[in-house]
Amino acid sequence: MYRNRIVAALLAAALLISGCASTGAGDCRAPIGSRALTPGVVAAQGGHQGEAITWGGTLVSARNLADATDLEVLAYPLDDCGRPLLSEPPQGRFIIRHPGYLETADLAPGRPVTASGRIIATLDGRIGETDYRFPVLEDAAPRVWSERRRASGYDNARVRPWISVGVGGGRGWSGGGVGVWF
C-alpha cells in the first residue's frame, strides 16, 4: 500500500512538471502548396512562376548580390511543421532569394533551412561541371533551423524540457523515477 502511494506521488509530480514543458507550437509552420511540386519537378518542367510553395533542405552555399542574398539549398521533403526530413531522398536543388542583405558568415553549409514564398524564376547554373536549372523561391524570412538533434532523429529543439517517467516492480521490490532532460 505504501509503495502504491509513492508511485502515485511520483506520477502526480511528473504530471505537474510536464505542465511546465514547452511544446514549441510557435515553431511549427505548416507548409503551403503541393508537396508533389518539388524543386526537381519545377527544374525539369519550367514554368510555375507565381505559385506559392514551401520548400526546405540543407544549405549548400550563400552569396550576397547587389540587392538580395541567394541561398542554394539541396531540397528534402518536409514534416508537418516544415522541417526538412534529412533521412529521406533529396528532391533537387533550388535557390532562396532573400530581398536585402543576410550575413552569410552565419549561414554555414549543411544547416537545415525552410522557405515559404512564390516561385519567381528558373535560373541556369552549374553544379560542379554539370549544367543545372535552379528554381528560385523568394522569401523575406527564410527559417534556419537549429542543428540540435538526438541520434534517434527526434527533434529535441522543439520540445524542452524532455520529461520521462519510469515505474518498475518485481519480486519483493518496486520503484519509480522521474527524469528531466534539458
NUMARRO-408507 format. One record per residue (C-alpha): residue number from 0; residue in three letters; x, y negated, z negated. Coordinates in Angstrom, 2 decimals. Example, Ala and Ser with C-alpha at 12.3 -4.5 7.8 and 13.67 -1.06 7.14 Angstrom:
2
+-----+------+---------+---------+---------+
| seq | type |       u |       v |       w |
+-----+------+---------+---------+---------+
|   0 |  ALA |   12.30 |    4.50 |   -7.80 |
|   1 |  SER |   13.67 |    1.06 |   -7.14 |
+-----+------+---------+---------+---------+
This chain:
182
+-----+------+---------+---------+---------+
| seq | type |       u |       v |       w |
+-----+------+---------+---------+---------+
|   0 |  MET |    0.00 |    0.00 |    0.00 |
|   1 |  TYR |    2.85 |   -2.36 |   -0.92 |
|   2 |  ARG |    4.54 |   -1.60 |    2.39 |
|   3 |  ASN |    1.39 |   -2.43 |    4.33 |
|   4 |  ARG |    1.29 |   -5.86 |    2.64 |
|   5 |  ILE |    4.91 |   -6.52 |    3.62 |
|   6 |  VAL |    4.20 |   -5.54 |    7.21 |
|   7 |  ALA |    1.07 |   -7.72 |    7.26 |
|   8 |  ALA |    3.03 |  -10.66 |    5.82 |
|   9 |  LEU |    5.74 |  -10.25 |    8.44 |
|  10 |  LEU |    3.20 |  -10.14 |   11.25 |
|  11 |  ALA |    1.43 |  -13.23 |    9.89 |
|  12 |  ALA |    4.77 |  -15.08 |    9.67 |
|  13 |  ALA |    5.56 |  -14.12 |   13.24 |
|  14 |  LEU |    2.22 |  -15.43 |   14.44 |
|  15 |  LEU |    2.73 |  -18.71 |   12.61 |
|  16 |  ILE |    6.22 |  -19.14 |   14.02 |
|  17 |  SER |    5.09 |  -18.28 |   17.54 |
|  18 |  GLY |    2.54 |  -21.08 |   17.37 |
|  19 |  CYS |    5.52 |  -23.46 |   17.47 |
|  20 |  ALA |    7.11 |  -21.89 |   20.54 |
|  21 |  SER |    7.32 |  -23.91 |   23.71 |
|  22 |  THR |    5.56 |  -22.36 |   26.67 |
|  23 |  GLY |    7.31 |  -24.51 |   29.22 |
|  24 |  ALA |    4.00 |  -25.11 |   31.03 |
|  25 |  GLY |    5.24 |  -28.55 |   32.09 |
|  26 |  ASP |    8.00 |  -26.83 |   34.10 |
|  27 |  CYS |    5.52 |  -24.90 |   36.20 |
|  28 |  ARG |    4.56 |  -26.47 |   39.52 |
|  29 |  ALA |    2.58 |  -24.19 |   41.80 |
|  30 |  PRO |    3.99 |  -24.01 |   45.34 |
|  31 |  ILE |    1.97 |  -25.64 |   48.12 |
|  32 |  GLY |    1.41 |  -24.41 |   51.67 |
|  33 |  SER |    1.52 |  -20.96 |   53.19 |
|  34 |  ARG |    4.07 |  -18.50 |   51.82 |
|  35 |  ALA |    4.21 |  -16.98 |   55.32 |
|  36 |  LEU |    5.64 |  -20.23 |   56.72 |
|  37 |  THR |    9.29 |  -19.64 |   55.81 |
|  38 |  PRO |   12.28 |  -21.71 |   56.96 |
|  39 |  GLY |   13.24 |  -18.80 |   59.23 |
|  40 |  VAL |    9.83 |  -18.88 |   60.91 |
|  41 |  VAL |    9.97 |  -22.65 |   61.43 |
|  42 |  ALA |   13.55 |  -22.43 |   62.78 |
|  43 |  ALA |   12.50 |  -19.74 |   65.28 |
|  44 |  GLN |    9.19 |  -21.31 |   66.37 |
|  45 |  GLY |    9.95 |  -25.02 |   66.10 |
|  46 |  GLY |    7.09 |  -27.40 |   65.51 |
|  47 |  HIS |    5.19 |  -27.51 |   62.21 |
|  48 |  GLN |    6.15 |  -31.18 |   61.71 |
|  49 |  GLY |    3.89 |  -32.85 |   59.14 |
|  50 |  GLU |    2.93 |  -29.63 |   57.33 |
|  51 |  ALA |    3.14 |  -29.77 |   53.52 |
|  52 |  ILE |    5.10 |  -26.89 |   52.03 |
|  53 |  THR |    7.18 |  -25.81 |   49.03 |
|  54 |  TRP |   10.46 |  -24.05 |   49.70 |
|  55 |  GLY |   13.33 |  -23.15 |   47.43 |
|  56 |  GLY |   16.55 |  -21.22 |   47.19 |
|  57 |  THR |   20.19 |  -21.73 |   46.31 |
|  58 |  LEU |   22.11 |  -24.87 |   47.15 |
|  59 |  VAL |   24.76 |  -24.32 |   49.84 |
|  60 |  SER |   26.00 |  -27.90 |   50.20 |
|  61 |  ALA |   25.09 |  -31.53 |   49.54 |
|  62 |  ARG |   26.10 |  -34.59 |   51.53 |
|  63 |  ASN |   25.28 |  -38.25 |   51.38 |
|  64 |  LEU |   24.13 |  -40.06 |   54.52 |
|  65 |  ALA |   23.75 |  -43.81 |   55.03 |
|  66 |  ASP |   20.18 |  -43.90 |   53.65 |
|  67 |  ALA |   19.48 |  -40.37 |   52.39 |
|  68 |  THR |   21.02 |  -37.26 |   50.84 |
|  69 |  ASP |   20.81 |  -33.89 |   52.60 |
|  70 |  LEU |   20.85 |  -30.65 |   50.62 |
|  71 |  GLU |   21.42 |  -27.47 |   52.63 |
|  72 |  VAL |   19.60 |  -24.57 |   50.99 |
|  73 |  LEU |   19.57 |  -20.79 |   51.53 |
|  74 |  ALA |   15.85 |  -20.03 |   51.14 |
|  75 |  TYR |   14.30 |  -17.34 |   48.94 |
|  76 |  PRO |   10.67 |  -16.52 |   48.11 |
|  77 |  LEU |    9.24 |  -18.41 |   45.12 |
|  78 |  ASP |    7.49 |  -17.27 |   41.95 |
|  79 |  ASP |    4.15 |  -18.78 |   40.90 |
|  80 |  CYS |    5.94 |  -21.75 |   39.30 |
|  81 |  GLY |    8.12 |  -22.46 |   42.34 |
|  82 |  ARG |   11.38 |  -20.98 |   41.05 |
|  83 |  PRO |   13.40 |  -19.10 |   43.67 |
|  84 |  LEU |   13.37 |  -15.30 |   43.35 |
|  85 |  LEU |   17.06 |  -14.69 |   43.99 |
|  86 |  SER |   16.69 |  -10.91 |   43.81 |
|  87 |  GLU |   14.55 |  -10.96 |   47.00 |
|  88 |  PRO |   15.90 |  -11.09 |   50.58 |
|  89 |  PRO |   16.75 |  -14.60 |   51.87 |
|  90 |  GLN |   14.36 |  -16.32 |   54.30 |
|  91 |  GLY |   16.65 |  -18.53 |   56.35 |
|  92 |  ARG |   18.15 |  -21.95 |   55.68 |
|  93 |  PHE |   16.67 |  -25.42 |   55.51 |
|  94 |  ILE |   17.61 |  -28.96 |   54.61 |
|  95 |  ILE |   16.02 |  -31.01 |   51.85 |
|  96 |  ARG |   16.18 |  -34.68 |   52.85 |
|  97 |  HIS |   16.01 |  -36.93 |   49.80 |
|  98 |  PRO |   15.44 |  -40.59 |   50.72 |
|  99 |  GLY |   18.16 |  -42.59 |   48.99 |
| 100 |  TYR |   21.23 |  -41.55 |   47.05 |
| 101 |  LEU |   21.78 |  -38.44 |   44.90 |
| 102 |  GLU |   25.04 |  -37.86 |   43.04 |
| 103 |  THR |   26.39 |  -34.84 |   44.91 |
| 104 |  ALA |   29.06 |  -34.18 |   42.26 |
| 105 |  ASP |   26.21 |  -32.95 |   40.03 |
| 106 |  LEU |   24.92 |  -30.57 |   42.70 |
| 107 |  ALA |   27.17 |  -27.50 |   42.65 |
| 108 |  PRO |   26.69 |  -24.82 |   45.32 |
| 109 |  GLY |   24.72 |  -21.83 |   44.05 |
| 110 |  ARG |   22.31 |  -23.86 |   41.90 |
| 111 |  PRO |   18.63 |  -22.88 |   42.31 |
| 112 |  VAL |   16.59 |  -25.71 |   43.84 |
| 113 |  THR |   12.95 |  -26.21 |   44.90 |
| 114 |  ALA |   11.40 |  -28.91 |   47.07 |
| 115 |  SER |    7.83 |  -29.81 |   47.98 |
| 116 |  GLY |    7.05 |  -32.16 |   50.82 |
| 117 |  ARG |    6.44 |  -32.40 |   54.54 |
| 118 |  ILE |    8.44 |  -30.86 |   57.34 |
| 119 |  ILE |    9.82 |  -33.88 |   59.19 |
| 120 |  ALA |   12.15 |  -32.37 |   61.82 |
| 121 |  THR |   14.24 |  -29.46 |   63.01 |
| 122 |  LEU |   17.96 |  -30.22 |   63.36 |
| 123 |  ASP |   20.53 |  -28.32 |   65.38 |
| 124 |  GLY |   23.60 |  -27.47 |   63.33 |
| 125 |  ARG |   26.12 |  -24.76 |   62.63 |
| 126 |  ILE |   26.76 |  -22.11 |   60.02 |
| 127 |  GLY |   30.43 |  -21.38 |   60.46 |
| 128 |  GLU |   30.82 |  -20.75 |   64.20 |
| 129 |  THR |   27.14 |  -19.92 |   64.75 |
| 130 |  ASP |   24.55 |  -22.37 |   66.10 |
| 131 |  TYR |   21.53 |  -22.71 |   63.82 |
| 132 |  ARG |   18.26 |  -24.69 |   63.74 |
| 133 |  PHE |   17.56 |  -26.19 |   60.32 |
| 134 |  PRO |   14.01 |  -27.21 |   59.39 |
| 135 |  VAL |   14.12 |  -30.50 |   57.41 |
| 136 |  LEU |   11.82 |  -30.92 |   54.41 |
| 137 |  GLU |   11.51 |  -34.43 |   52.97 |
| 138 |  ASP |   11.21 |  -34.59 |   49.17 |
| 139 |  ALA |   11.78 |  -37.61 |   46.94 |
| 140 |  ALA |   12.25 |  -35.46 |   43.82 |
| 141 |  PRO |   13.77 |  -32.02 |   44.52 |
| 142 |  ARG |   13.88 |  -29.76 |   41.46 |
| 143 |  VAL |   17.33 |  -28.43 |   40.48 |
| 144 |  TRP |   16.73 |  -25.54 |   38.10 |
| 145 |  SER |   18.67 |  -24.57 |   35.01 |
| 146 |  GLU |   21.27 |  -21.88 |   35.62 |
| 147 |  ARG |   20.49 |  -20.07 |   32.35 |
| 148 |  ARG |   19.19 |  -16.55 |   32.95 |
| 149 |  ARG |   19.40 |  -13.36 |   30.95 |
| 150 |  ALA |   20.75 |  -10.20 |   32.52 |
| 151 |  SER |   17.19 |   -8.83 |   32.66 |
| 152 |  GLY |   16.26 |  -11.60 |   35.10 |
| 153 |  TYR |   13.84 |  -13.21 |   32.64 |
| 154 |  ASP |   13.99 |  -16.99 |   32.81 |
| 155 |  ASN |   14.84 |  -17.87 |   29.21 |
| 156 |  ALA |   14.96 |  -21.58 |   30.05 |
| 157 |  ARG |   11.19 |  -21.55 |   30.49 |
| 158 |  VAL |   10.12 |  -20.18 |   27.09 |
| 159 |  ARG |   12.01 |  -21.35 |   23.99 |
| 160 |  PRO |   12.46 |  -20.11 |   21.33 |
| 161 |  TRP |   12.13 |  -16.39 |   22.03 |
| 162 |  ILE |   10.43 |  -14.62 |   19.13 |
| 163 |  SER |   10.24 |  -10.87 |   18.66 |
| 164 |  VAL |    8.61 |   -8.73 |   16.00 |
| 165 |  GLY |    9.60 |   -5.19 |   15.10 |
| 166 |  VAL |    7.87 |   -2.72 |   12.83 |
| 167 |  GLY |    9.01 |    0.85 |   12.25 |
| 168 |  GLY |    8.47 |    3.76 |    9.95 |
| 169 |  GLY |    9.40 |    7.33 |    9.35 |
| 170 |  ARG |    9.59 |    9.94 |    6.62 |
| 171 |  GLY |    9.88 |    8.07 |    3.38 |
| 172 |  TRP |   10.77 |    4.67 |    4.85 |
| 173 |  SER |    9.26 |    1.76 |    6.76 |
| 174 |  GLY |   10.45 |   -1.65 |    7.76 |
| 175 |  GLY |    9.91 |   -4.62 |    9.94 |
| 176 |  GLY |   11.54 |   -7.77 |   11.05 |
| 177 |  VAL |   11.18 |  -10.99 |   12.95 |
| 178 |  GLY |   13.84 |  -12.25 |   15.33 |
| 179 |  VAL |   14.14 |  -15.76 |   16.72 |
| 180 |  TRP |   16.42 |  -16.38 |   19.71 |
| 181 |  PHE |   17.28 |  -19.87 |   20.95 |
+-----+------+---------+---------+---------+
